[in-house]
Amino acid sequence: MGRTPIDSEPERIELARALVTSLPKFGSWASTSRQFDTPYGRLGYRRISILWVLRHGMLPEKEATASGLAQLYRVQPSVITRALASLEADGFIAKSVDPDDSRVIRIAITERGLELSRYVEDLYIREVLEAIGSIPRERLAPLHDAIDELDVIADELDRRRWGRSRRAQGDSELV
């Protein structure tokens, strides 16, 4: 039925277990910063993460809508709508009517939103730099390689999740 049985070699099973148990620590660390004091005012994690998604193109361009973001975050569209209204009022995003379908409102990050997103990213980077400061130089290259592989794995997991959620909606043409 499309599911891969867990009959892989033990090393792969242990690697998968390590990924499932270790990586959420990074997500938890990142999301525990609930409020950010910035030169643009105080912003919450949800609004910052929406800017991150838009800045890094983590949604296909045609899905950069309130409903696309709601699906990505697995929340009700009203949750995203409130965050988008706030982001738009502060000049961090711009909304536009899709030229091919006037019922669809597209969302784009503005230059001000890019600046804010970069500012918060720098906060995270400084903290991570402090945490990795004691890692010997010779261990950095293998760490870079591992992160590259983790990124490939995360992209594949996102692709699969996106496909499953679209199939669940019965929208097979977007899968």
Residue frames as a rotation matrix with the C-alpha (Angstrom) as fourth column:
MET 1
0.556 0.831 0.000 0.00
0.831 -0.556 0.000 0.00
0.000 0.000 -1.000 0.00
GLY 2
0.545 -0.380 0.747 2.88
0.139 -0.838 -0.528 2.37
0.827 0.391 -0.404 -0.50
ARG 3
0.800 -0.280 0.532 4.18
-0.600 -0.318 0.735 2.03
-0.037 -0.906 -0.422 3.03
THR 4
0.046 -0.865 -0.499 7.74
-0.456 0.427 -0.781 0.83
0.889 0.263 -0.375 3.49
PRO 5
0.879 0.250 -0.406 7.98
0.201 0.577 0.792 -1.87
0.431 -0.778 0.457 6.12
ILE 6
0.524 -0.727 0.444 10.57
-0.852 -0.448 0.271 -1.38
0.001 -0.520 -0.854 8.81
ASP 7
0.888 -0.315 0.334 12.83
0.274 0.947 0.166 -4.11
-0.369 -0.056 0.928 7.54
SER 8
0.719 -0.684 0.122 15.78
-0.336 -0.496 -0.801 -1.90
0.608 0.535 -0.586 6.68
GLU 9
-0.007 -0.803 -0.597 19.20
0.523 0.506 -0.686 -2.63
0.852 -0.317 0.417 8.04
PRO 10
0.398 0.222 -0.890 19.61
0.917 -0.060 0.395 -1.80
0.034 -0.973 -0.227 11.74
GLU 11
-0.634 -0.701 -0.328 21.90
0.702 -0.699 0.135 1.19
-0.324 -0.145 0.935 11.05
ARG 12
-0.755 0.417 0.505 19.20
0.136 -0.655 0.744 2.92
0.641 0.630 0.438 8.99
ILE 13
0.302 0.882 -0.363 16.57
0.590 0.127 0.798 2.17
0.749 -0.455 -0.482 11.63
GLU 14
0.115 -0.337 -0.935 18.76
0.950 -0.238 0.202 3.70
-0.291 -0.911 0.293 14.33
LEU 15
-0.901 -0.411 0.135 19.48
0.432 -0.833 0.346 6.72
-0.030 0.370 0.929 12.11
ALA 16
-0.323 0.868 0.378 15.76
0.222 -0.318 0.922 7.23
0.920 0.382 -0.090 11.52
ARG 17
0.464 0.466 -0.754 15.12
0.811 0.120 0.573 6.92
0.358 -0.877 -0.322 15.27
ALA 18
-0.369 -0.691 -0.622 17.88
0.842 -0.531 0.092 9.47
-0.394 -0.490 0.778 16.00
LEU 19
-0.870 0.095 0.484 16.37
0.244 -0.771 0.589 11.90
0.429 0.630 0.648 13.48
VAL 20
0.061 0.998 0.030 12.88
0.337 -0.049 0.940 11.52
0.940 -0.047 -0.339 14.92
THR 21
0.572 0.178 -0.801 14.10
0.810 0.032 0.586 12.05
0.130 -0.984 -0.126 18.49
SER 22
-0.293 -0.816 -0.499 16.89
0.845 -0.464 0.264 14.62
-0.447 -0.344 0.826 18.04
LEU 23
-0.731 -0.086 0.677 15.66
0.549 -0.663 0.509 17.03
0.405 0.744 0.532 15.38
PRO 24
0.370 0.916 0.154 12.51
0.607 -0.364 0.706 18.10
0.703 -0.168 -0.691 17.23
LYS 25
0.207 -0.381 -0.901 14.84
0.887 -0.315 0.337 19.59
-0.412 -0.869 0.273 19.85
PHE 26
-0.836 -0.539 0.109 15.91
0.524 -0.722 0.452 22.18
-0.165 0.434 0.885 17.28
GLY 27
-0.364 0.791 0.491 12.32
0.377 -0.357 0.855 22.97
0.852 0.496 -0.168 16.37
SER 28
0.518 0.541 -0.663 11.43
0.802 -0.038 0.596 23.25
0.297 -0.840 -0.453 20.03
TRP 29
-0.273 -0.705 -0.654 14.37
0.803 -0.541 0.248 25.56
-0.529 -0.458 0.714 20.68
ALA 30
-0.893 -0.096 0.440 13.44
0.381 -0.680 0.626 27.75
0.240 0.727 0.644 17.71
SER 31
-0.137 0.949 0.283 9.78
0.327 -0.226 0.918 27.96
0.935 0.218 -0.280 18.65
THR 32
0.139 0.186 -0.973 10.34
0.989 0.029 0.147 28.72
0.055 -0.982 -0.179 22.35
SER 33
-0.874 -0.343 -0.346 11.29
0.341 -0.938 0.069 32.24
-0.348 -0.058 0.936 21.36
ARG 34
-0.092 0.974 0.209 7.70
0.961 0.142 -0.236 33.40
-0.259 0.179 -0.949 21.33
GLN 35
0.914 0.374 -0.160 8.25
0.339 -0.918 -0.208 37.15
-0.224 0.136 -0.965 21.21
PHE 36
-0.065 -0.943 0.326 10.97
0.996 -0.082 -0.038 39.09
0.063 0.322 0.945 19.46
ASP 37
0.607 0.109 -0.787 11.88
0.254 -0.965 0.063 42.65
-0.753 -0.238 -0.614 20.32
THR 38
-0.046 -0.562 0.826 13.01
0.991 0.081 0.110 44.15
-0.129 0.823 0.553 17.03
PRO 39
-0.893 -0.270 -0.361 13.62
0.218 -0.959 0.179 47.61
-0.395 0.081 0.915 15.62
TYR 40
-0.737 0.675 0.025 10.18
-0.149 -0.198 0.969 47.13
0.659 0.710 0.247 14.01
GLY 41
0.060 0.751 0.657 8.41
-0.951 -0.157 0.266 46.45
0.303 -0.641 0.705 17.30
ARG 42
-0.573 -0.187 0.798 7.55
-0.581 0.779 -0.235 43.28
-0.578 -0.598 -0.556 19.16
LEU 43
0.024 0.538 -0.843 6.53
-0.923 0.336 0.188 40.36
0.384 0.773 0.505 16.99
GLY 44
0.366 0.220 0.904 5.40
-0.660 0.746 0.085 36.85
-0.656 -0.628 0.418 17.81
TYR 45
-0.525 -0.650 0.549 6.73
-0.189 0.718 0.669 33.57
-0.830 0.248 -0.500 16.52
ARG 46
0.187 0.664 0.724 3.78
0.645 0.473 -0.600 32.94
-0.741 0.580 -0.340 14.14
ARG 47
0.931 0.189 -0.314 4.28
-0.068 -0.752 -0.655 36.21
-0.360 0.631 -0.687 12.27
ILE 48
0.086 -0.977 -0.196 8.04
-0.803 -0.184 0.567 35.72
-0.589 0.109 -0.800 12.16
SER 49
-0.457 -0.274 0.846 7.65
0.091 0.932 0.351 32.19
-0.885 0.238 -0.401 10.83
ILE 50
0.631 0.690 0.355 5.21
0.498 -0.008 -0.867 33.33
-0.596 0.724 -0.349 8.12
LEU 51
0.739 -0.429 -0.520 7.81
-0.598 -0.772 -0.214 35.84
-0.310 0.469 -0.827 6.94
TRP 52
-0.291 -0.874 0.390 10.43
-0.561 0.486 0.671 33.06
-0.775 -0.024 -0.631 6.97
VAL 53
-0.040 0.380 0.924 8.22
0.505 0.806 -0.310 30.83
-0.862 0.454 -0.224 4.82
LEU 54
0.906 0.424 0.007 7.57
0.240 -0.499 -0.833 33.64
-0.349 0.756 -0.553 2.34
ARG 55
0.509 -0.785 -0.353 11.19
-0.740 -0.609 0.285 34.78
-0.439 0.117 -0.891 2.29
HIS 56
-0.507 -0.790 0.345 12.58
-0.558 0.606 0.567 31.33
-0.657 0.095 -0.748 1.63
GLY 57
-0.240 0.464 -0.853 9.88
-0.933 0.133 0.335 30.24
0.269 0.876 0.401 -0.84
MET 58
-0.900 -0.160 0.405 8.83
-0.331 0.856 -0.398 27.31
-0.283 -0.492 -0.823 1.33
LEU 59
0.099 0.931 0.351 5.44
0.159 0.333 -0.929 27.24
-0.982 0.148 -0.115 -0.39
PRO 60
-0.442 -0.132 0.887 4.99
0.889 0.067 0.453 26.93
-0.119 0.989 0.088 -4.13
GLU 61
-0.998 -0.039 -0.040 4.25
0.034 -0.992 0.118 30.44
-0.044 0.117 0.992 -5.47
LYS 62
-0.454 0.891 -0.001 0.65
-0.226 -0.114 0.967 29.56
0.862 0.439 0.253 -6.34
GLU 63
0.175 0.493 -0.852 0.14
0.716 0.530 0.454 28.40
0.675 -0.690 -0.260 -2.72
ALA 64
-0.837 -0.491 -0.244 1.32
0.530 -0.612 -0.587 31.70
0.139 -0.620 0.772 -1.17
THR 65
-0.189 0.876 0.443 -2.20
-0.197 -0.476 0.857 32.44
0.962 0.075 0.263 0.04
ALA 66
-0.210 0.199 0.957 -3.91
-0.972 -0.150 -0.182 32.45
0.107 -0.969 0.225 3.43
SER 67
0.804 0.567 0.177 -5.31
-0.583 0.810 0.054 28.98
-0.113 -0.146 0.983 2.79
GLY 68
0.545 -0.693 -0.473 -1.92
0.008 0.568 -0.823 27.70
0.839 0.444 0.315 1.59
LEU 69
-0.469 -0.710 0.525 -0.27
-0.511 -0.267 -0.817 28.98
0.720 -0.652 -0.238 4.77
ALA 70
0.162 0.614 0.773 -3.08
-0.982 0.181 0.062 27.53
-0.101 -0.768 0.632 6.91
GLN 71
0.928 0.152 -0.339 -2.54
-0.233 0.949 -0.211 24.16
0.290 0.275 0.917 5.28
LEU 72
0.074 -0.984 -0.161 1.23
-0.082 0.155 -0.985 24.39
0.994 0.086 -0.069 5.82
TYR 73
-0.673 -0.340 0.657 0.79
-0.602 -0.263 -0.754 25.19
0.429 -0.903 -0.028 9.52
ARG 74
-0.552 0.560 -0.618 -2.20
0.446 0.825 0.348 22.87
0.704 -0.083 -0.705 9.86
VAL 75
-0.776 0.382 -0.503 -4.35
0.313 -0.460 -0.831 25.53
-0.548 -0.802 0.237 11.46
GLN 76
0.281 0.936 0.213 -7.69
0.827 -0.123 -0.549 27.09
-0.488 0.330 -0.808 10.62
PRO 77
-0.101 -0.310 0.945 -7.48
0.844 -0.529 -0.084 29.81
0.526 0.790 0.315 7.95
SER 78
0.807 0.468 0.360 -8.78
0.223 -0.806 0.548 32.36
0.547 -0.362 -0.755 10.48
VAL 79
0.661 -0.654 -0.368 -5.58
0.486 -0.001 0.874 31.93
-0.572 -0.756 0.317 12.52
ILE 80
-0.333 -0.812 0.479 -3.48
0.898 -0.119 0.423 32.83
-0.287 0.571 0.769 9.49
THR 81
0.206 0.498 0.843 -5.85
0.731 -0.650 0.206 35.59
0.650 0.574 -0.498 8.38
ARG 82
0.966 0.145 -0.215 -5.36
0.258 -0.644 0.721 37.43
-0.034 -0.751 -0.659 11.68
ALA 83
0.222 -0.963 -0.150 -1.57
0.523 -0.012 0.852 37.11
-0.823 -0.268 0.501 11.46
LEU 84
-0.329 -0.324 0.887 -1.58
0.944 -0.152 0.294 38.27
0.040 0.934 0.356 7.82
ALA 85
0.643 0.618 0.453 -3.75
0.571 -0.781 0.255 41.28
0.511 0.095 -0.854 8.64
SER 86
0.838 -0.393 -0.378 -1.26
0.175 -0.462 0.869 42.32
-0.517 -0.795 -0.318 11.28
LEU 87
-0.133 -0.938 0.322 1.72
0.685 0.148 0.714 41.74
-0.717 0.315 0.622 8.96
GLU 88
-0.061 0.183 0.981 0.05
0.922 -0.365 0.126 43.76
0.382 0.913 -0.147 6.21
ALA 89
0.891 0.452 0.047 -0.85
0.388 -0.811 0.438 46.62
0.236 -0.372 -0.898 8.57
ASP 90
0.608 -0.737 -0.295 2.79
0.085 -0.309 0.947 46.82
-0.789 -0.601 -0.125 9.64
GLY 91
0.656 -0.291 -0.696 4.01
-0.734 -0.459 -0.500 46.78
-0.174 0.839 -0.515 6.03
PHE 92
-0.249 -0.800 0.546 5.76
-0.595 0.572 0.565 43.38
-0.764 -0.184 -0.618 6.20
ILE 93
-0.590 0.132 0.797 3.64
0.588 0.747 0.311 41.72
-0.554 0.652 -0.518 3.50
ALA 94
-0.600 0.501 -0.624 1.57
-0.706 -0.698 0.118 42.86
-0.376 0.511 0.773 0.53
LYS 95
-0.226 0.628 0.745 -1.57
0.345 0.766 -0.542 41.23
-0.911 0.135 -0.390 -0.78
SER 96
-0.641 0.078 -0.763 -2.58
-0.679 -0.520 0.517 41.21
-0.357 0.850 0.387 -4.42
VAL 97
0.469 0.851 0.238 -5.41
-0.499 0.477 -0.724 39.74
-0.729 0.220 0.648 -6.45
ASP 98
-0.379 -0.547 0.746 -4.32
0.286 0.698 0.657 36.84
-0.880 0.462 -0.108 -8.64
PRO 99
-0.518 0.158 -0.841 -4.56
-0.699 -0.645 0.309 38.03
-0.493 0.748 0.445 -12.25
ASP 100
-0.840 0.166 -0.516 -5.84
-0.274 0.691 0.669 34.60
0.468 0.703 -0.535 -13.35
ASP 101
-0.159 0.794 -0.586 -8.43
0.690 0.514 0.509 34.17
0.706 -0.324 -0.630 -10.59
SER 102
-0.316 0.034 0.948 -9.85
-0.274 -0.960 -0.057 37.22
0.908 -0.277 0.313 -8.86
ARG 103
0.790 0.612 -0.017 -11.05
-0.190 0.272 0.943 35.05
0.582 -0.742 0.331 -5.95
VAL 104
0.546 -0.681 -0.488 -7.46
0.809 0.580 0.096 34.31
0.218 -0.447 0.868 -4.94
ILE 105
0.914 -0.316 0.254 -5.40
-0.369 -0.908 0.198 36.73
0.169 -0.275 -0.947 -2.89
ARG 106
0.441 -0.855 -0.274 -1.63
0.556 0.500 -0.664 36.23
0.704 0.141 0.696 -3.21
ILE 107
0.972 -0.196 -0.129 0.75
0.020 -0.480 0.877 37.14
-0.234 -0.855 -0.462 -0.42
ALA 108
0.428 -0.885 0.183 4.27
0.514 0.072 -0.855 38.48
0.744 0.459 0.486 -0.90
ILE 109
0.346 -0.427 -0.836 6.89
0.852 -0.230 0.470 39.64
-0.393 -0.875 0.284 1.55
THR 110
0.962 -0.014 0.273 7.87
0.102 -0.908 -0.405 43.31
0.254 0.418 -0.872 1.27
GLU 111
0.068 -0.982 0.176 11.33
0.098 -0.169 -0.981 44.82
0.993 0.084 0.085 1.59
ARG 112
-0.069 -0.011 0.998 10.45
-0.894 -0.442 -0.066 45.78
0.442 -0.897 0.021 5.17
GLY 113
0.853 0.430 0.296 9.40
-0.513 0.796 0.321 42.17
-0.097 -0.425 0.900 5.82
LEU 114
0.659 -0.698 -0.280 12.67
0.306 0.589 -0.748 40.93
0.687 0.407 0.601 4.35
GLU 115
-0.186 -0.744 0.642 14.62
-0.386 -0.545 -0.744 43.24
0.904 -0.386 -0.185 6.65
LEU 116
0.255 0.370 0.893 12.70
-0.965 0.046 0.257 42.02
0.054 -0.928 0.369 9.69
SER 117
0.987 0.132 -0.092 13.12
-0.135 0.990 -0.030 38.36
0.087 0.042 0.995 8.72
ARG 118
0.308 -0.947 -0.087 16.87
0.231 0.163 -0.959 38.84
0.923 0.276 0.269 8.26
TYR 119
-0.136 -0.319 0.938 17.09
-0.753 -0.582 -0.307 40.62
0.644 -0.748 -0.161 11.62
VAL 120
0.593 0.432 0.679 15.42
-0.781 0.514 0.355 37.72
-0.196 -0.741 0.643 13.47
GLU 121
0.899 -0.336 -0.282 17.50
0.162 0.851 -0.499 35.17
0.407 0.403 0.820 11.55
ASP 122
-0.006 -0.949 0.314 20.62
-0.173 -0.308 -0.935 36.99
0.985 -0.060 -0.162 12.76
LEU 123
0.148 0.126 0.981 19.37
-0.978 -0.132 0.165 36.63
0.150 -0.983 0.104 16.35
TYR 124
0.945 0.238 0.226 19.09
-0.263 0.961 0.090 32.87
-0.196 -0.145 0.970 15.87
ILE 125
0.656 -0.742 -0.135 22.45
0.213 0.355 -0.910 32.66
0.724 0.569 0.391 14.11
ARG 126
-0.048 -0.691 0.721 24.24
-0.671 -0.512 -0.536 34.50
0.740 -0.510 -0.439 16.92
GLU 127
0.395 0.270 0.878 22.81
-0.886 0.366 0.286 32.09
-0.244 -0.891 0.384 19.47
VAL 128
0.997 -0.054 0.053 23.76
0.067 0.949 -0.309 29.03
-0.033 0.312 0.950 17.42
LEU 129
0.397 -0.910 0.115 27.26
-0.112 -0.173 -0.979 30.43
0.911 0.376 -0.171 16.88
GLU 130
-0.015 -0.357 0.934 27.68
-0.968 -0.230 -0.104 30.62
0.252 -0.905 -0.342 20.64
ALA 131
0.669 0.375 0.641 26.46
-0.580 0.804 0.135 27.02
-0.465 -0.462 0.755 20.99
ILE 132
0.945 -0.299 0.136 28.82
0.322 0.759 -0.567 25.65
0.066 0.579 0.813 18.32
GLY 133
0.718 -0.670 0.186 31.78
-0.627 -0.740 -0.243 27.78
0.301 0.058 -0.952 19.31
SER 134
0.175 -0.681 0.711 33.56
-0.783 0.341 0.520 24.90
-0.597 -0.648 -0.474 21.05
ILE 135
0.859 0.126 0.496 33.34
0.156 0.858 -0.489 22.47
-0.487 0.498 0.718 18.11
PRO 136
-0.132 -0.989 -0.068 36.85
0.109 -0.083 0.991 21.92
-0.985 0.124 0.118 16.72
ARG 137
-0.052 0.043 -0.998 37.41
-0.822 -0.570 0.018 23.21
-0.568 0.821 0.065 13.19
GLU 138
-0.868 -0.383 -0.317 38.12
-0.497 0.682 0.536 19.70
0.011 0.623 -0.782 11.81
ARG 139
-0.720 0.665 0.196 34.62
0.535 0.712 -0.455 18.59
-0.442 -0.223 -0.869 12.84
LEU 140
-0.267 0.639 -0.721 32.84
-0.336 -0.763 -0.552 21.42
-0.903 0.095 0.419 11.01
ALA 141
-0.627 -0.007 -0.779 33.06
-0.779 0.044 0.626 19.98
0.030 0.999 -0.033 7.45
PRO 142
-0.897 0.345 -0.276 31.39
0.301 0.935 0.189 16.67
0.323 0.086 -0.942 8.40
LEU 143
-0.490 0.747 -0.449 28.74
0.451 -0.224 -0.864 18.66
-0.746 -0.626 -0.227 10.25
HIS 144
-0.394 0.297 -0.870 28.10
-0.698 -0.712 0.073 20.72
-0.597 0.636 0.488 7.10
ASP 145
-0.828 0.036 -0.560 27.77
-0.413 0.636 0.652 17.50
0.380 0.771 -0.512 5.08
ALA 146
-0.795 0.554 -0.249 25.33
0.602 0.664 -0.444 16.05
-0.080 -0.503 -0.861 7.62
ILE 147
-0.352 0.678 -0.646 23.22
0.017 -0.685 -0.728 19.20
-0.936 -0.267 0.229 7.53
ASP 148
-0.587 0.111 -0.802 23.12
-0.799 -0.241 0.551 19.06
-0.132 0.964 0.231 3.73
GLU 149
-0.868 0.258 -0.424 21.81
0.098 0.927 0.362 15.50
0.486 0.273 -0.830 3.97
LEU 150
-0.632 0.661 -0.405 19.28
0.584 0.062 -0.810 16.48
-0.510 -0.748 -0.425 6.65
ASP 151
-0.455 0.438 -0.775 18.03
-0.505 -0.844 -0.180 19.24
-0.733 0.309 0.606 4.37
VAL 152
-0.729 0.165 -0.664 17.46
-0.563 0.407 0.719 16.71
0.389 0.898 -0.203 1.57
ILE 153
-0.803 0.434 -0.409 15.60
0.546 0.811 -0.211 14.43
0.240 -0.393 -0.888 3.98
ALA 154
-0.539 0.611 -0.580 13.47
0.265 -0.530 -0.805 17.32
-0.799 -0.588 0.124 5.28
ASP 155
-0.567 0.314 -0.761 12.60
-0.765 -0.542 0.347 18.37
-0.304 0.779 0.548 1.73
GLU 156
-0.778 0.261 -0.572 11.52
-0.150 0.807 0.571 14.81
0.611 0.530 -0.588 0.93
LEU 157
-0.706 0.542 -0.456 9.42
0.690 0.383 -0.614 14.60
-0.158 -0.749 -0.644 4.09
ASP 158
-0.502 0.514 -0.695 7.78
-0.218 -0.853 -0.474 17.95
-0.837 -0.087 0.541 3.25
ARG 159
-0.692 0.216 -0.688 7.09
-0.704 0.004 0.710 16.78
0.156 0.976 0.150 -0.31
ARG 160
-0.784 0.384 -0.488 5.45
0.328 0.923 0.201 13.63
0.528 -0.002 -0.849 1.01
ARG 161
-0.605 0.576 -0.550 3.41
0.558 -0.186 -0.809 15.51
-0.568 -0.796 -0.208 3.62
TRP 162
-0.565 0.376 -0.734 2.27
-0.566 -0.824 0.014 18.06
-0.600 0.424 0.679 1.05
GLY 163
-0.746 0.250 -0.618 1.24
-0.461 0.476 0.749 15.24
0.481 0.843 -0.240 -1.29
ARG 164
-0.745 0.477 -0.466 -0.66
0.631 0.730 -0.262 13.42
0.216 -0.489 -0.845 1.45
SER 165
-0.547 0.564 -0.619 -2.51
0.261 -0.587 -0.766 16.54
-0.795 -0.581 0.174 2.55
ARG 166
-0.589 0.332 -0.737 -3.49
-0.763 -0.528 0.371 17.38
-0.266 0.781 0.565 -1.04
ARG 167
-0.772 0.315 -0.552 -4.70
-0.066 0.824 0.563 13.82
0.632 0.471 -0.615 -1.66
ALA 168
-0.728 0.510 -0.458 -6.72
0.649 0.297 -0.701 13.97
-0.221 -0.807 -0.547 1.55
GLN 169
-0.441 0.558 -0.703 -8.47
-0.253 -0.829 -0.499 17.04
-0.861 -0.043 0.507 0.15
GLY 170
0.303 0.561 0.770 -9.18
0.559 0.550 -0.620 15.20
-0.772 0.618 -0.147 -3.07
ASP 171
0.785 -0.105 -0.611 -7.12
-0.434 -0.796 -0.422 17.66
-0.442 0.596 -0.670 -5.09
SER 172
0.521 -0.589 0.618 -5.07
0.471 0.802 0.367 15.13
-0.712 0.099 0.695 -7.05
GLU 173
0.778 -0.236 0.582 -4.09
0.524 -0.268 -0.809 17.53
0.347 0.934 -0.085 -9.82
LEU 174
0.710 -0.529 0.465 -1.78
-0.586 -0.810 -0.027 19.44
0.391 -0.253 -0.885 -7.45
VAL 175
0.748 -0.432 0.504 0.04
-0.174 0.604 0.777 16.34
-0.640 -0.669 0.377 -6.18
